[in-house]
Amino acid sequence: PTGEEDRFTARIDVARHPLSGRRVAIRSAGTDGAGQTGRSTAYEMTLPARVFLDPLAQAVAAERRDFLGPGREYEALEPGEPEPVFDRATRDRALFLDDEP
């Protein structure tokens, strides 16, 4: 460990997520090879949402948000270890778009 910081940037399209257009608190966590986990402080933001110009499309999007979106605030998660995005079984079955057949 040299104390240097490595930067990582990820872009995730959340415009189709049921919470798009809503206020959320985002936290990230990372675990290094030694098993040490670091967590960020909460960052509050409004998730971006698709913009519809057609009135019918706007109405359909509003109904979809009401239907799929949460009806109440989410309960806070218990502090603990974050769930891995890929576990061994998922990683072994994962198919990436640039994979060759």
Secondary structure as the mmCIF struct_conf table of DSSP 4:
data_model
#
loop_
_struct_conf.conf_type_id
_struct_conf.id
_struct_conf.beg_label_comp_id
_struct_conf.beg_label_asym_id
_struct_conf.beg_label_seq_id
_struct_conf.end_label_comp_id
_struct_conf.end_label_asym_id
_struct_conf.end_label_seq_id
HELX_LH_PP_P HELX_LH_PP_P1 GLU A 4 ASP A 6
TURN_TY1_P TURN_TY1_P1 ALA A 15 ARG A 16
BEND BEND1 HIS A 17 HIS A 17
TURN_TY1_P TURN_TY1_P2 PRO A 18 GLY A 21
BEND BEND2 ARG A 22 ARG A 22
STRN STRN1 ARG A 23 ILE A 26
STRN STRN2 ALA A 29 THR A 31
TURN_TY1_P TURN_TY1_P3 GLY A 33 ALA A 34
BEND BEND3 GLY A 35 GLY A 35
STRN STRN3 THR A 37 ARG A 39
HELX_LH_PP_P HELX_LH_PP_P2 SER A 40 ALA A 42
STRN STRN4 TYR A 43 THR A 46
HELX_LH_PP_P HELX_LH_PP_P3 LEU A 47 PRO A 48
BEND BEND4 ASP A 54 ASP A 54
HELX_RH_AL_P HELX_RH_AL_P1 PRO A 55 LEU A 68
BEND BEND5 GLY A 69 GLY A 69
BEND BEND6 GLY A 71 ARG A 72
HELX_LH_PP_P HELX_LH_PP_P4 GLU A 73 GLU A 78
BEND BEND7 PRO A 79 GLY A 80
HELX_LH_PP_P HELX_LH_PP_P5 GLU A 81 PRO A 84
BEND BEND8 VAL A 85 PHE A 86
HELX_RH_AL_P HELX_RH_AL_P2 ARG A 88 ARG A 93
TURN_TY1_P TURN_TY1_P4 LEU A 97 ASP A 98
#
